[in-house]
Amino acid sequence: MALPETSVITIERFIIEQERLYPEATGELSNLLYDIALGAKIIAAAVRRAGLLNILGSAGAMNIQGEEQQKLDVFANEALKNSMSHTGRVCVMASEEDEEVITTDGNGPRGKYAVLFDPLDGSSNIDNNNPVGTIFSIYRRLSMEGNGTLKDVLQPGRNQVAAGYIMYGSSVMMVYTTGQGVHGFTLDPTIGEFVLSHPDIRTPDSGMYYSVNESYFARWSQAMQRAVRGFHGDFPERIRAKNSRYIGALVADFHRNLVSGGVFLYPEETHKPRGKLRLCYEASPLAFIAEHAGGAATDGLNRILDLVPTELHQRTPLVIGSKRDVEFVAEILRESQA
Ligand code: FDP
């Protein structure tokens, strides 16, 4: 029997080694990333056992978006909050599952970071044993002391100091960036550690996939319909024809396109005038990752990272992935305005 590799680069080792590149670093961000990795392992264990433990199905309550919460949503939310709220590294958190910001009252000192997360994205996939994910976004606080405030979490995405996601798929992966490359780690279940598997991910300039819920085609603007026709192959002189792939779990669709090249779209449509996805804890962190991997992200026309949120749970249309493909959509939308 082959023995396991003994010199693997664990996420802890990688984070510490990256931190050494910054003499001024205090180690707080590194430790916060490690806290999130711990929360992810706890969620991964629950996702793996979901079918066995009979914790599938709805918890009965609605979340503030009016969607029925799944039990695992609730669990993931608690796991992340607990992994971060006692360490003194965070002054405020915000979650898709909580209407208001979450302060760390009574849990010791307050740190300099504000963290936003979508604890279990794509949760309608849970009952079908399809992939789900966690998305997180980290900012330096703007407020001076004590508990953080809404102001700390309503920052434009370009201010992020780190962002990442965890995908609970056929294997569990954590992908993050602190602005120094995008790095992917796969959870090795035999040692319980995230191990570096995808160093320095770069996304192709134009991809082979487009991902969109095409059942909404008739509800999009004519310009958006034209852009998607471009991905079907209608304008070969302008854009490469693509293959369609849509899982319906943002993290999984985004991850595939990040690694293989492609574009994910969730446009505005007549029933959802601002699209479906949330700016602060879905679009912004993934946009930060896409850009640091050489890709791009817009709301169709405007760069996601420049949008200044006014509400915690606000929605935005999203076009994200390979740079040329995202630009193509903006070109078509601009032409329709001319
Ligand atoms: P879900 O509602 O299952 O949580 O974030 C919302 C999200 O999933 C994304 O993960 C996914 O990309 C999208 O909604 C799917 O929406 P449609 O079913 O409208 O395509």
Residues whose N, C-alpha, C, O or C-beta is under 5 A from the ligand:
A	BS01	FDP	D121 G122 S123 S124 N125 N213 G248 A249 L250
